[in-house]
Amino acid sequence: MNREKKNVGALLIRADASVAMGTGHVMRCLALAQAWQDAGGRAVFAMRECTPAIRARLLAEACDVLSISGAPGTADDARQTVALARHYRVGWIAVDGYQFGANYQNALKVEGARVLFIDDYGHAKDYSADVVLNQNAGSAPRLYASREARTQLLLGSRYCLLRREFAVWRAWTRDVPAIGRHVLVTMGGSDPENVTARIVDALALVEAEKLEAIVVLGGSAPHFEALEQAGSDMSKFITIRRDVANIAELMAWADLAVSSAGTTCWELCLLGLPSLLVDVAENQTALARELDRRRAAIHMGAPRDFTKAQLASQLQTVLQSHEIRGNLSARCRELVDGRGAERVVSLMRTGLRLRPAHENDCRLLWEWANDQEVRRASFSSAPIPWEEHRIWFAGKMKNLNCRILVAEDDQGRVGQFRVDWTSDQEGEVDVSVAPGRRGAGYGAALIDLAVSHIFAERGTRLHAFVKQENRASQLAFEHAGFCSLGEESTHAERVIHYSRSRSQ
């Protein structure tokens, strides 16, 4: 393990934060940086814009913070970013921000850098990055139809980037009281339009006994003093706090949140906190609507879409309904397990890529299938004759209900992942890691990446059947998000039945 950590190297993150654009891009990149550090690497931020509060936070997290002078997304910006990547000998550059487009990706790739491009709605049109990450529920491959063949997609809330402070809450269970009395308000790291003031005014209209509200503003919020005075003048039940270090604890304390529909949504989901979502920027609308559609939150719309009285009425309704809050909590908790940053870093470190199997893979897959460990893990341990395999492989390649993917990295081929569809929506998985590549964590990473790839094409549920004595495979499927359905018999063997659905 120590040997692996020494080889992680540095990660360069290109992202900005300001009062106008907010701090969400940098804060989710901080989660990525922390996961990279936890794997033994160094995290370096390259920034054109940065608020004092964000700079202080990054430095406190042992991240290097460097300034660049090029206008965001320009060729000059790209040249300076590449120069920093060379200086720090980074293996990856992570890019997060709507000002970075197709040309910016190309400029980094031309210099040989590996690029992780964090995206929300397909704003770049064309994609040449090695990996595109869209952590939003409802993200789909159609957003990235124009991409290089080697570009891997990490789509959905399974890859949402949550900071280290949320790790201790992964297994926490929320107690939903009969009547909600605690409200948390958070409108993002800066809230330049002071939407928070409207929420505070609405809270004063809520008729509820023993109501308590904590209003949290980011360290870059320009209206803190005015809001603090308004809160103290209005009511003793409202507390205004700034740049808190215990936001997860406050989410656990609250019974209901009123939040902007940015990256905070995923933190609320992990804590199972029912929420009313407000679009404080146009790019938040799609996520808020999707969470509302999944009944994991209630979408209020943009500030112009509701009055203070309407917000107060909705707050009162949800606080008084145990059923509404219970259902919202259960639905949002299903979306996030808090391990997204670990998964992304694992895939970056392994450098795995997937491609469809082709005819030239026939002999390689035969050799892998006849490996002693693979035969022992299979339901039939007898060696497979070449001619039998050749006929089988040719049939699988023509079968529309079969999909075989080959995983590769810079050192060569890593393993294979096959799905045989038993119906339009359900399939059975077979996976193996190449001899010589085992024991390095490739199994879980291969399964996780392949499942995301498969679900982007078809189906809603995948199944795997693992022999009782094959603990390594069991752990790989568990780490890749498969749930055990218990023991059963198949092929005259006692096996553990694993399953993972698209929603997981």
C-alpha positions in Angstrom: 0.0 0.0 0.0 2.8 2.4 0.9 4.5 1.7 -2.5 1.2 2.6 -4.3 0.9 5.9 -2.4 4.4 7.1 -3.4 3.5 6.7 -7.0 0.3 8.8 -6.9 2.1 12.1 -7.6 0.4 15.5 -7.8 -3.1 16.5 -9.0 -3.5 20.0 -10.5 -7.0 21.5 -10.2 -8.0 24.4 -12.4 -11.1 26.1 -10.9 -12.1 29.6 -9.7 -14.3 31.1 -7.0 -15.7 34.6 -6.7 -18.7 36.4 -5.1 -20.4 36.5 -8.6 -19.8 32.9 -9.7 -20.0 31.4 -6.2 -17.7 28.8 -4.6 -19.4 25.5 -5.6 -16.8 24.5 -8.3 -13.9 24.9 -5.9 -15.6 23.3 -2.9 -16.4 20.1 -4.9 -12.9 20.1 -6.2 -11.7 20.3 -2.6 -13.4 17.0 -2.1 -11.5 15.6 -5.0 -8.3 17.0 -3.6 -8.9 15.5 -0.2 -9.5 12.1 -1.7 -6.3 12.5 -3.8 -4.4 13.4 -0.6 -5.9 10.4 1.2 -4.4 8.2 -1.6 -1.0 9.7 -0.8 -0.8 12.5 -3.4 -0.4 16.2 -3.5 -3.1 18.6 -4.5 -2.4 21.9 -6.3 -5.0 24.6 -7.2 -4.4 26.9 -10.1 -6.7 29.9 -9.8 -7.4 33.2 -11.6 -10.1 34.2 -9.2 -10.3 33.3 -5.5 -12.0 34.8 -2.5 -10.0 35.3 0.7 -12.2 32.8 2.5 -11.7 30.1 -0.1 -7.9 30.7 -0.2 -7.7 30.3 3.6 -9.8 27.1 3.4 -7.6 25.5 0.7 -4.4 26.4 2.6 -5.9 25.0 5.8 -6.5 21.7 3.9 -2.8 21.5 2.9 -3.4 22.4 -0.7 -1.1 24.6 -2.7 -2.8 27.6 -4.2 -1.2 29.2 -7.2 -2.3 32.2 -9.2 -2.5 32.5 -13.0 -3.1 35.6 -15.0 -4.7 34.4 -18.2 -8.4 35.1 -18.7 -10.3 31.9 -17.7 -10.7 29.4 -20.5 -8.3 31.2 -22.9 -5.3 29.9 -24.7 -3.1 31.9 -22.3 -4.8 30.3 -19.4 -4.2 26.8 -20.9 -0.5 27.6 -21.5 0.0 28.7 -17.9 -1.9 25.7 -16.6 0.2 23.3 -18.7 3.4 25.0 -17.4 2.3 24.5 -13.9 1.5 20.8 -14.6 5.0 20.3 -16.0 6.6 22.1 -13.0 4.8 19.9 -10.5 5.0 16.8 -12.7 1.4 16.1 -12.3 -0.3 13.0 -13.6 -3.7 14.6 -13.9 -5.3 18.0 -14.4 -8.9 18.4 -13.2 -10.9 21.2 -14.7 -14.1 22.6 -13.3 -16.0 25.7 -14.6 -18.4 26.8 -17.3 -15.7 29.1 -18.8 -13.7 26.1 -19.9 -14.7 24.6 -23.3 -13.6 22.2 -26.0 -10.6 24.3 -27.1 -9.3 24.4 -23.5 -9.5 20.6 -23.3 -7.7 20.2 -26.6 -4.9 22.6 -25.5 -4.3 20.5 -22.4 -4.5 17.2 -24.2 -2.1 18.3 -27.0 0.6 18.7 -24.3 0.0 15.2 -23.2 -1.8 15.8 -19.9 -4.5 13.5 -18.6 -7.6 15.6 -18.1 -10.6 15.1 -15.8 -13.3 17.5 -17.0 -16.1 18.2 -14.4 -19.3 19.1 -16.1 -22.9 19.7 -15.3 -24.9 20.0 -18.5 -22.8 19.5 -21.5 -21.8 23.1 -21.9 -18.5 22.4 -23.8 -20.3 20.7 -26.7 -17.2 18.7 -27.8 -15.1 16.6 -25.4 -11.6 15.3 -25.7 -10.8 14.9 -21.9 -9.8 11.5 -20.7 -12.7 11.4 -18.2 -15.8 13.5 -18.1 -17.5 13.6 -14.7 -21.1 14.7 -14.3 -22.3 13.9 -10.8 -25.9 15.1 -11.3 -28.9 12.8 -11.1 -30.3 12.5 -14.6 -27.0 13.0 -16.4 -26.9 11.0 -19.6 -24.5 10.0 -22.4 -26.5 12.1 -24.9 -25.1 15.2 -23.3 -21.6 14.0 -24.5 -22.5 12.5 -27.9 -19.6 14.5 -29.4 -16.6 13.0 -27.6 -13.4 11.2 -28.4 -13.6 7.4 -28.5 -11.2 7.2 -25.5 -13.2 9.6 -23.3 -14.7 7.8 -20.3 -18.0 9.0 -18.8 -18.6 9.0 -15.0 -22.3 9.9 -14.7 -24.6 10.2 -11.8 -24.7 10.8 -8.1 -22.6 7.7 -7.4 -19.7 9.9 -8.3 -20.7 13.0 -6.4 -17.8 14.7 -4.7 -18.3 15.1 -1.0 -15.7 16.5 1.3 -13.8 14.5 3.9 -15.9 16.0 6.8 -19.0 14.0 5.6 -17.3 10.6 5.7 -18.3 10.0 9.4 -22.0 10.4 8.4 -22.1 7.7 5.8 -23.8 5.2 8.0 -25.8 7.7 10.1 -29.6 7.2 10.2 -31.9 10.1 10.5 -34.7 10.1 13.1 -37.7 11.9 11.5 -39.8 13.5 14.3 -43.6 13.8 14.1 -43.3 17.6 13.9 -40.3 19.4 12.4 -39.0 22.3 14.4 -35.4 22.8 13.2 -34.8 24.6 9.8 -31.4 25.1 8.2 -31.0 27.8 5.5 -28.0 27.8 3.2 -27.9 29.7 -0.1 -24.4 28.9 -1.2 -21.0 30.2 -0.5 -21.6 33.8 -1.7 -25.3 34.6 -2.4 -24.5 37.9 -4.2 -28.3 38.6 -4.8 -29.0 38.1 -1.1 -31.7 35.5 -1.6 -31.2 34.6 2.0 -32.9 37.8 3.1 -36.1 36.6 1.4 -35.9 33.2 3.1 -35.4 34.9 6.5 -38.5 37.1 5.9 -40.5 34.0 5.0 -39.4 32.2 8.1 -40.9 35.0 10.2 -44.3 34.2 8.7 -44.2 30.5 9.7 -46.7 29.7 12.5 -45.0 26.9 14.5 -44.3 26.3 18.1 -40.7 26.1 19.3 -39.4 26.8 15.8 -35.6 27.2 15.5 -33.8 28.3 12.4 -30.0 28.5 11.7 -29.1 30.5 8.6 -25.6 29.7 7.3 -23.7 32.0 4.9 -20.4 31.2 3.2 -17.2 33.1 4.1 -17.5 34.9 0.8 -21.0 36.2 1.4 -21.2 40.0 1.1 -24.4 40.6 3.0 -23.6 38.9 6.3 -23.7 42.0 8.5 -27.1 43.2 7.1 -28.6 39.7 7.6 -27.2 39.4 11.1 -28.9 42.6 12.0 -32.1 41.6 10.3 -32.2 38.3 12.1 -31.6 39.8 15.5 -34.2 42.5 14.9 -36.8 40.0 13.7 -36.9 37.1 16.1 -34.8 35.3 18.6 -35.5 32.0 16.9 -33.3 32.8 14.0 -29.5 32.5 14.3 -27.2 33.8 11.6 -23.8 32.1 11.2 -21.0 32.5 8.8 -18.3 30.2 7.3 -19.2 27.4 9.7 -16.9 24.4 10.1 -19.6 22.0 11.2 -22.1 22.1 8.3 -22.7 18.3 8.5 -23.6 18.6 12.2 -26.1 21.4 11.4 -27.6 19.2 8.6 -28.0 16.4 11.1 -29.6 18.8 13.6 -32.1 20.2 11.1 -35.5 18.6 10.2 -35.8 20.6 7.0 -33.5 22.7 4.8 -34.1 25.6 2.5 -31.1 25.5 0.1 -29.8 26.7 -3.2 -29.8 23.9 -5.7 -26.1 23.6 -6.2 -23.5 21.1 -4.9 -25.0 21.4 -1.4 -27.8 19.2 -2.6 -25.6 16.1 -2.4 -24.6 16.9 1.1 -28.3 17.2 2.1 -28.9 13.8 0.3 -26.2 12.0 2.3 -27.7 13.3 5.5 -31.2 12.4 4.4 -32.3 16.0 5.1 -35.6 17.0 3.4 -35.2 20.2 1.5 -36.9 23.0 -0.4 -34.6 23.9 -3.3 -34.2 27.4 -4.8 -32.5 28.1 -8.1 -30.1 31.0 -7.3 -28.6 30.5 -10.8 -30.0 29.2 -14.1 -27.6 26.3 -14.2 -29.2 24.9 -11.0 -32.7 24.5 -12.4 -32.1 21.1 -14.1 -30.8 19.5 -10.9 -33.6 20.9 -8.8 -36.2 19.7 -11.2 -34.6 16.2 -11.4 -34.5 15.8 -7.6 -38.1 17.0 -7.4 -39.1 14.5 -10.1 -37.5 11.7 -8.1 -39.3 13.0 -5.0 -36.0 13.5 -3.2 -36.6 17.3 -2.7 -39.2 20.0 -3.3 -38.4 22.5 -6.0 -39.6 26.0 -5.3 -38.1 27.5 -8.5 -36.2 30.7 -8.8 -36.7 33.5 -6.2 -39.0 35.3 -8.7 -41.3 32.2 -8.9 -42.7 32.3 -5.3 -43.7 34.9 -2.7 -42.5 34.9 0.9 -46.0 33.9 1.9 -45.9 30.9 -0.5 -42.6 29.8 0.9 -43.8 30.2 4.4 -46.8 28.1 3.6 -44.7 25.3 2.1 -42.4 25.4 5.0 -45.3 25.0 7.4 -46.8 22.2 5.5 -43.6 20.1 5.3 -42.7 20.8 9.0 -46.1 19.5 10.1 -46.1 16.4 7.9 -44.1 13.4 9.1 -45.0 11.5 6.0 -43.7 14.1 3.6 -40.4 14.5 5.4 -40.0 10.8 5.9 -40.5 10.1 2.2 -38.2 12.9 1.1 -35.5 11.7 3.5 -35.7 8.1 2.3 -35.6 9.1 -1.4 -32.7 11.5 -1.2 -30.6 9.1 1.0 -30.9 6.5 -1.7 -29.0 8.7 -4.1 -25.7 9.2 -2.3 -23.4 7.0 -0.2 -20.6 9.5 0.3 -17.9 7.6 -1.5 -18.0 9.4 -4.9 -14.6 11.1 -4.5 -12.9 7.9 -3.6 -14.4 6.2 -6.7 -13.2 9.0 -9.0 -9.7 9.0 -7.6 -9.5 5.2 -7.8 -10.4 5.3 -11.5 -7.9 8.1 -12.1 -5.1 6.3 -10.3 -5.7 3.0 -12.2 -6.1 4.9 -15.5 -8.7 2.4 -16.6 -10.3 2.7 -20.0 -13.1 0.6 -21.5 -13.6 -0.4 -25.1 -15.9 -3.0 -26.8 -14.3 -6.4 -27.4 -13.4 -7.1 -31.0 -12.5 -10.2 -33.0 -8.8 -9.9 -32.2 -9.5 -10.4 -28.5 -10.7 -13.9 -28.9 -7.5 -15.7 -28.0 -6.7 -13.3 -25.2 -10.1 -13.9 -23.5 -9.6 -17.7 -24.0 -6.2 -17.5 -22.2 -7.7 -15.5 -19.4 -10.7 -17.9 -19.1 -8.3 -20.8 -18.8 -6.2 -19.2 -16.1 -6.2 -21.5 -13.0 -7.8 -18.9 -10.6 -10.5 -18.1 -13.1 -11.3 -21.7 -13.6 -11.5 -22.2 -9.8 -13.9 -19.3 -9.5 -16.1 -20.5 -12.4 -19.0 -22.9 -12.1 -17.2 -25.4 -14.3 -13.5 -25.9 -13.5 -12.6 -27.9 -16.6 -10.3 -26.2 -19.1 -12.0 -24.7 -22.1 -10.9 -26.1 -25.5 -9.9 -23.5 -28.0 -12.3 -24.5 -30.7 -15.2 -24.5 -28.3 -14.2 -21.0 -27.1 -13.8 -19.7 -30.6 -17.4 -20.8 -31.6 -18.7 -19.4 -28.3 -17.0 -16.0 -28.7 -18.2 -15.6 -32.3 -21.7 -16.2 -31.1 -21.4 -13.7 -28.3 -20.0 -11.0 -30.6 -23.1 -11.4 -32.9 -25.6 -11.6 -30.0 -27.4 -8.3 -29.3 -28.2 -9.5 -25.8 -24.5 -9.8 -24.9 -22.0 -7.0 -24.3 -18.3 -7.6 -23.7 -16.0 -4.8 -22.6 -12.2 -4.9 -22.3 -10.4 -2.7 -19.7 -7.0 -1.2 -20.5 -4.5 1.1 -19.0 -1.2 2.5 -20.1 0.5 -0.8 -19.2 -1.8 -2.9 -21.3 -5.0 -4.9 -20.9 -6.4 -5.2 -17.4 -9.5 -7.4 -17.6 -12.9 -8.1 -19.1 -16.5 -7.4 -18.2 -19.4 -9.2 -19.8 -23.2 -8.8 -19.5 -25.7 -11.3 -20.8 -29.1 -9.8 -20.9 -31.8 -12.1 -19.5 -34.6 -9.6 -20.3 -34.9 -6.0 -21.6 -34.0 -4.6 -18.2 -31.9 -7.2 -16.3 -28.6 -8.9 -17.0 -26.1 -11.2 -15.5 -22.4 -10.2 -15.1 -19.2 -12.0 -15.6 -15.9 -10.3 -14.8 -12.2 -11.3 -14.6 -8.9 -9.4 -14.0 -5.9 -10.4 -16.1 -3.2 -12.5 -14.4 -0.5 -10.2 -13.2 -2.9 -7.4 -12.5 -4.7 -8.9 -9.6 -4.4 -7.7 -6.0 -4.0 -4.0 -6.9 -7.7 -2.9 -6.6 -8.5 -3.2 -10.3 -11.5 -5.5 -9.7 -13.8 -3.0 -8.0 -12.7 -0.1 -10.3 -13.3 -2.2 -13.4 -16.8 -3.3 -12.2 -17.8 0.2 -11.2 -16.7 1.8 -14.4 -18.2 -1.0 -16.6 -21.6 -0.9 -14.8 -21.8 2.8 -15.3 -21.0 2.3 -19.0 -23.6 -0.5 -19.3 -26.4 1.4 -17.6 -25.7 4.4 -19.9 -26.7 2.0 -22.8 -29.4 -0.2 -21.4 -31.1 -1.9 -18.4 -32.1 -1.2 -14.9 -30.6 -4.0 -12.9 -27.5 -6.3 -13.0 -26.9 -9.5 -11.1 -23.7 -11.4 -10.2 -23.3 -14.9 -8.6 -20.1 -15.5 -6.7 -19.0 -18.7 -5.1 -19.0 -18.6 -1.3 -15.3 -19.2 -1.0 -14.4 -16.4 -3.5 -14.0 -13.6 -1.0 -11.9 -11.4 -3.3 -14.7 -11.2 -5.9 -17.3 -10.7 -3.2 -15.4 -7.6 -1.9 -14.9 -6.3 -5.4 -18.7 -6.4 -6.1 -19.5 -4.9 -2.7 -17.0 -2.0 -3.2 -18.6 -1.5 -6.6 -22.0 -0.9 -5.1 -23.6 -4.3 -5.5 -25.8 -5.4 -2.6 -25.9 -9.0 -1.3 -29.3 -10.7 -1.7 -28.0 -13.7 0.3 -27.1 -17.2 -0.4 -28.7 -19.5 -3.0 -28.0 -22.4 -5.2 -27.2 -22.2 -8.9 -25.2 -24.5 -11.2 -25.1 -27.0 -8.3 -23.1 -24.5 -6.3 -23.8 -22.4 -3.2 -23.3 -18.8 -4.2 -23.8 -15.3 -3.0 -26.3 -13.4 -5.2 -25.3 -9.8 -5.7 -27.4 -7.1 -7.4 -27.1 -3.5 -8.4 -29.8 -1.3 -9.9 -29.4 1.8 -12.0 -30.8 3.9 -9.1 -28.0 2.7 -6.8 
